[in-house]
Amino acid sequence: MRLIDQEPNTRVKPMRILCLGLTRTGTNSLATALRKLGYNPYHGSECFKNPPRDFNLWIEALQSNQATRPYGREEFDRLLGPYDACLDIPAAILWKDLYAAYPDAKVILTTRDPESWWRSMDATLFRFIRTPLFRCGQYLDRTEIGPLYRMSELVWKVFCANCYEQEVCLRAFVEHYASVRAVVPADRLLELPVGCDGWGPLCGFLHVPVPDEPWPWEYSAAVLGGHIDRAYWRVVRGVLWWVGVVIVVVFGAWWVI
């Protein structure tokens, strides 16, 4: 039985918005803006609220996407039932399945200059996936780091075959956006460039009043890099703990002999 088949969640409100822009294109700012407008968005960072559940379900969804039984409406309702919007990775990587499951949802495409996007990714998320310590650490921390690493590896396998060279990633980036634009009708698609004040275009697209407050600016590369650094030292502490255990066991066995 699949993990998703054991999930008790069902959809409690319609899925109203699919944000299909890639991570590091202003998705955190958009998630904050949507919350201020009364939506309940599922951003990729929601995974950290319940890492074993969410990371492993997205792993299954990514694996199913490449097999004969991809997630459909029923599965996504179980995964995302309490939410009426979703954005960031891994949802953006599974955009075709989500769009097929929720054809009535409006689509927002956060965008960014491709080379600027790659530099941000290379300094943050690609740095995480390339770090040998994280690859080893996935076997030491099966609650958060392990599922996070495996999900990330699958996400970028689908996106760029786990090749993080600039040329390959830029080509995949351009193809992703071209594919979305080719499928979603123009009257149901809003493009939001990173770094712009999005209240006017967003509220016009959603037919809601513009809030009397500045557009939120969230999650810079420096902030994300700090999170990665803290995760790195968490893995280091885990490795040192296991090294200490091994030393104690070996020394104890030697002493007994």
MARDO-32348 format. One record per residue (C-alpha): residue number from 1; residue in three letters; x negated, y negated, z negated. Coordinates in steps of 0.5 Angstrom, whole numbers. Example, Ala and Ser with C-alpha at 12.3 -4.5 7.8 and 13.67 -1.06 7.14 Angstrom:
<pts>
{pt 1; ALA; {-25; 9; -16}}
{pt 2; SER; {-27; 2; -14}}
</pts>
This chain:
<pts>
{pt 1; MET; {0; 0; 0}}
{pt 2; ARG; {-2; -7; 2}}
{pt 3; LEU; {-4; -12; -4}}
{pt 4; ILE; {2; -17; -1}}
{pt 5; ASP; {7; -11; -1}}
{pt 6; GLN; {6; -12; -9}}
{pt 7; GLU; {7; -19; -9}}
{pt 8; PRO; {14; -21; -13}}
{pt 9; ASN; {14; -28; -10}}
{pt 10; THR; {19; -30; -5}}
{pt 11; ARG; {20; -37; -1}}
{pt 12; VAL; {24; -42; -6}}
{pt 13; LYS; {23; -48; -1}}
{pt 14; PRO; {23; -48; 7}}
{pt 15; MET; {15; -49; 9}}
{pt 16; ARG; {16; -56; 12}}
{pt 17; ILE; {9; -58; 14}}
{pt 18; LEU; {3; -54; 17}}
{pt 19; CYS; {-4; -58; 17}}
{pt 20; LEU; {-8; -54; 22}}
{pt 21; GLY; {-14; -58; 21}}
{pt 22; LEU; {-21; -55; 19}}
{pt 23; THR; {-24; -56; 12}}
{pt 24; ARG; {-28; -62; 11}}
{pt 25; THR; {-24; -66; 16}}
{pt 26; GLY; {-20; -70; 10}}
{pt 27; THR; {-15; -64; 8}}
{pt 28; ASN; {-16; -66; 0}}
{pt 29; SER; {-14; -73; 1}}
{pt 30; LEU; {-8; -71; 5}}
{pt 31; ALA; {-6; -66; 0}}
{pt 32; THR; {-6; -71; -5}}
{pt 33; ALA; {-2; -76; -1}}
{pt 34; LEU; {3; -70; 0}}
{pt 35; ARG; {4; -69; -7}}
{pt 36; LYS; {5; -77; -8}}
{pt 37; LEU; {10; -76; -3}}
{pt 38; GLY; {14; -70; -7}}
{pt 39; TYR; {11; -64; -3}}
{pt 40; ASN; {8; -58; -6}}
{pt 41; PRO; {2; -57; -2}}
{pt 42; TYR; {-2; -51; -2}}
{pt 43; HIS; {-10; -53; -1}}
{pt 44; GLY; {-15; -48; 0}}
{pt 45; SER; {-18; -50; -7}}
{pt 46; GLU; {-11; -47; -10}}
{pt 47; CYS; {-15; -41; -10}}
{pt 48; PHE; {-19; -43; -16}}
{pt 49; LYS; {-13; -43; -20}}
{pt 50; ASN; {-12; -35; -19}}
{pt 51; PRO; {-18; -33; -16}}
{pt 52; PRO; {-17; -25; -16}}
{pt 53; ARG; {-10; -26; -13}}
{pt 54; ASP; {-11; -31; -8}}
{pt 55; PHE; {-18; -30; -5}}
{pt 56; ASN; {-16; -22; -5}}
{pt 57; LEU; {-10; -24; -1}}
{pt 58; TRP; {-13; -28; 4}}
{pt 59; ILE; {-18; -23; 5}}
{pt 60; GLU; {-13; -18; 7}}
{pt 61; ALA; {-9; -23; 11}}
{pt 62; LEU; {-16; -25; 15}}
{pt 63; GLN; {-17; -17; 16}}
{pt 64; SER; {-10; -16; 18}}
{pt 65; ASN; {-10; -21; 23}}
{pt 66; GLN; {-16; -17; 26}}
{pt 67; ALA; {-12; -11; 26}}
{pt 68; THR; {-5; -8; 28}}
{pt 69; ARG; {-1; -11; 23}}
{pt 70; PRO; {-2; -18; 22}}
{pt 71; TYR; {1; -22; 16}}
{pt 72; GLY; {8; -25; 19}}
{pt 73; ARG; {14; -29; 15}}
{pt 74; GLU; {15; -24; 10}}
{pt 75; GLU; {8; -24; 8}}
{pt 76; PHE; {7; -31; 8}}
{pt 77; ASP; {13; -32; 4}}
{pt 78; ARG; {10; -28; -1}}
{pt 79; LEU; {3; -31; -1}}
{pt 80; LEU; {6; -38; -1}}
{pt 81; GLY; {13; -38; -3}}
{pt 82; PRO; {13; -44; -8}}
{pt 83; TYR; {9; -48; -3}}
{pt 84; ASP; {12; -53; 3}}
{pt 85; ALA; {6; -55; 6}}
{pt 86; CYS; {-1; -51; 7}}
{pt 87; LEU; {-7; -54; 9}}
{pt 88; ASP; {-15; -53; 9}}
{pt 89; ILE; {-18; -46; 10}}
{pt 90; PRO; {-17; -40; 10}}
{pt 91; ALA; {-10; -42; 13}}
{pt 92; ALA; {-13; -46; 18}}
{pt 93; ILE; {-16; -40; 21}}
{pt 94; LEU; {-10; -36; 21}}
{pt 95; TRP; {-6; -42; 24}}
{pt 96; LYS; {-3; -38; 30}}
{pt 97; ASP; {0; -33; 25}}
{pt 98; LEU; {3; -39; 21}}
{pt 99; TYR; {5; -43; 26}}
{pt 100; ALA; {9; -36; 29}}
{pt 101; ALA; {12; -35; 22}}
{pt 102; TYR; {14; -42; 21}}
{pt 103; PRO; {16; -45; 28}}
{pt 104; ASP; {20; -51; 25}}
{pt 105; ALA; {15; -54; 21}}
{pt 106; LYS; {12; -60; 23}}
{pt 107; VAL; {4; -60; 24}}
{pt 108; ILE; {-1; -64; 22}}
{pt 109; LEU; {-8; -64; 25}}
{pt 110; THR; {-14; -67; 21}}
{pt 111; THR; {-19; -69; 25}}
{pt 112; ARG; {-27; -71; 25}}
{pt 113; ASP; {-32; -73; 30}}
{pt 114; PRO; {-35; -66; 31}}
{pt 115; GLU; {-42; -67; 30}}
{pt 116; SER; {-41; -71; 23}}
{pt 117; TRP; {-36; -65; 21}}
{pt 118; TRP; {-42; -60; 22}}
{pt 119; ARG; {-47; -64; 18}}
{pt 120; SER; {-42; -64; 12}}
{pt 121; MET; {-41; -57; 13}}
{pt 122; ASP; {-48; -55; 14}}
{pt 123; ALA; {-50; -59; 7}}
{pt 124; THR; {-44; -56; 3}}
{pt 125; LEU; {-40; -49; 5}}
{pt 126; PHE; {-45; -47; 10}}
{pt 127; ARG; {-50; -48; 5}}
{pt 128; PHE; {-46; -43; 0}}
{pt 129; ILE; {-45; -38; 5}}
{pt 130; ARG; {-53; -38; 8}}
{pt 131; THR; {-55; -37; 0}}
{pt 132; PRO; {-58; -30; -1}}
{pt 133; LEU; {-57; -31; -8}}
{pt 134; PHE; {-49; -32; -7}}
{pt 135; ARG; {-49; -26; -3}}
{pt 136; CYS; {-52; -22; -8}}
{pt 137; GLY; {-48; -25; -14}}
{pt 138; GLN; {-42; -23; -10}}
{pt 139; TYR; {-43; -16; -14}}
{pt 140; LEU; {-44; -19; -21}}
{pt 141; ASP; {-38; -23; -21}}
{pt 142; ARG; {-32; -19; -18}}
{pt 143; THR; {-27; -25; -21}}
{pt 144; GLU; {-29; -31; -17}}
{pt 145; ILE; {-36; -31; -14}}
{pt 146; GLY; {-35; -24; -11}}
{pt 147; PRO; {-28; -25; -8}}
{pt 148; LEU; {-30; -33; -6}}
{pt 149; TYR; {-36; -30; -2}}
{pt 150; ARG; {-32; -25; 2}}
{pt 151; MET; {-27; -29; 4}}
{pt 152; SER; {-31; -34; 6}}
{pt 153; GLU; {-35; -29; 10}}
{pt 154; LEU; {-29; -27; 13}}
{pt 155; VAL; {-27; -34; 15}}
{pt 156; TRP; {-33; -36; 19}}
{pt 157; LYS; {-33; -29; 22}}
{pt 158; VAL; {-27; -31; 25}}
{pt 159; PHE; {-29; -38; 27}}
{pt 160; CYS; {-36; -37; 29}}
{pt 161; ALA; {-38; -30; 28}}
{pt 162; ASN; {-42; -32; 22}}
{pt 163; CYS; {-47; -36; 26}}
{pt 164; TYR; {-48; -43; 23}}
{pt 165; GLU; {-52; -46; 29}}
{pt 166; GLN; {-50; -53; 31}}
{pt 167; GLU; {-48; -51; 38}}
{pt 168; VAL; {-44; -45; 36}}
{pt 169; CYS; {-40; -48; 31}}
{pt 170; LEU; {-39; -55; 35}}
{pt 171; ARG; {-36; -50; 41}}
{pt 172; ALA; {-32; -47; 36}}
{pt 173; PHE; {-29; -53; 33}}
{pt 174; VAL; {-28; -56; 39}}
{pt 175; GLU; {-24; -50; 41}}
{pt 176; HIS; {-20; -50; 35}}
{pt 177; TYR; {-17; -57; 36}}
{pt 178; ALA; {-16; -55; 44}}
{pt 179; SER; {-12; -49; 42}}
{pt 180; VAL; {-8; -53; 37}}
{pt 181; ARG; {-6; -58; 42}}
{pt 182; ALA; {-5; -54; 47}}
{pt 183; VAL; {1; -50; 43}}
{pt 184; VAL; {4; -55; 39}}
{pt 185; PRO; {9; -60; 42}}
{pt 186; ALA; {6; -67; 42}}
{pt 187; ASP; {13; -69; 39}}
{pt 188; ARG; {12; -65; 33}}
{pt 189; LEU; {4; -66; 32}}
{pt 190; LEU; {1; -72; 28}}
{pt 191; GLU; {-7; -73; 29}}
{pt 192; LEU; {-10; -76; 23}}
{pt 193; PRO; {-17; -78; 23}}
{pt 194; VAL; {-22; -77; 17}}
{pt 195; GLY; {-23; -84; 14}}
{pt 196; CYS; {-17; -88; 16}}
{pt 197; ASP; {-11; -90; 12}}
{pt 198; GLY; {-6; -85; 14}}
{pt 199; TRP; {0; -88; 10}}
{pt 200; GLY; {3; -91; 16}}
{pt 201; PRO; {2; -85; 21}}
{pt 202; LEU; {4; -80; 16}}
{pt 203; CYS; {10; -83; 13}}
{pt 204; GLY; {13; -85; 20}}
{pt 205; PHE; {12; -78; 22}}
{pt 206; LEU; {15; -75; 16}}
{pt 207; HIS; {21; -81; 16}}
{pt 208; VAL; {19; -83; 9}}
{pt 209; PRO; {18; -90; 5}}
{pt 210; VAL; {10; -92; 5}}
{pt 211; PRO; {8; -92; -2}}
{pt 212; ASP; {5; -98; -5}}
{pt 213; GLU; {-2; -96; -7}}
{pt 214; PRO; {-8; -94; -3}}
{pt 215; TRP; {-9; -88; 1}}
{pt 216; PRO; {-13; -83; -3}}
{pt 217; TRP; {-20; -81; -2}}
{pt 218; GLU; {-22; -74; -4}}
{pt 219; TYR; {-28; -69; -5}}
{pt 220; SER; {-34; -72; -1}}
{pt 221; ALA; {-39; -68; 1}}
{pt 222; ALA; {-43; -70; -5}}
{pt 223; VAL; {-38; -68; -10}}
{pt 224; LEU; {-37; -61; -6}}
{pt 225; GLY; {-44; -60; -6}}
{pt 226; GLY; {-44; -61; -14}}
{pt 227; HIS; {-39; -55; -14}}
{pt 228; ILE; {-43; -51; -10}}
{pt 229; ASP; {-49; -52; -15}}
{pt 230; ARG; {-46; -51; -21}}
{pt 231; ALA; {-43; -44; -18}}
{pt 232; TYR; {-51; -43; -16}}
{pt 233; TRP; {-53; -43; -23}}
{pt 234; ARG; {-47; -39; -26}}
{pt 235; VAL; {-50; -34; -21}}
{pt 236; VAL; {-57; -35; -24}}
{pt 237; ARG; {-55; -34; -31}}
{pt 238; GLY; {-51; -28; -29}}
{pt 239; VAL; {-57; -25; -25}}
{pt 240; LEU; {-62; -27; -31}}
{pt 241; TRP; {-57; -23; -36}}
{pt 242; TRP; {-57; -17; -32}}
{pt 243; VAL; {-65; -17; -32}}
{pt 244; GLY; {-65; -18; -39}}
{pt 245; VAL; {-60; -12; -40}}
{pt 246; VAL; {-65; -8; -35}}
{pt 247; ILE; {-71; -10; -39}}
{pt 248; VAL; {-67; -8; -46}}
{pt 249; VAL; {-65; -1; -43}}
{pt 250; VAL; {-72; 1; -40}}
{pt 251; PHE; {-76; -2; -46}}
{pt 252; GLY; {-71; 2; -51}}
{pt 253; ALA; {-72; 9; -46}}
{pt 254; TRP; {-79; 8; -47}}
{pt 255; TRP; {-79; 7; -54}}
{pt 256; VAL; {-75; 13; -55}}
{pt 257; ILE; {-80; 17; -51}}
</pts>
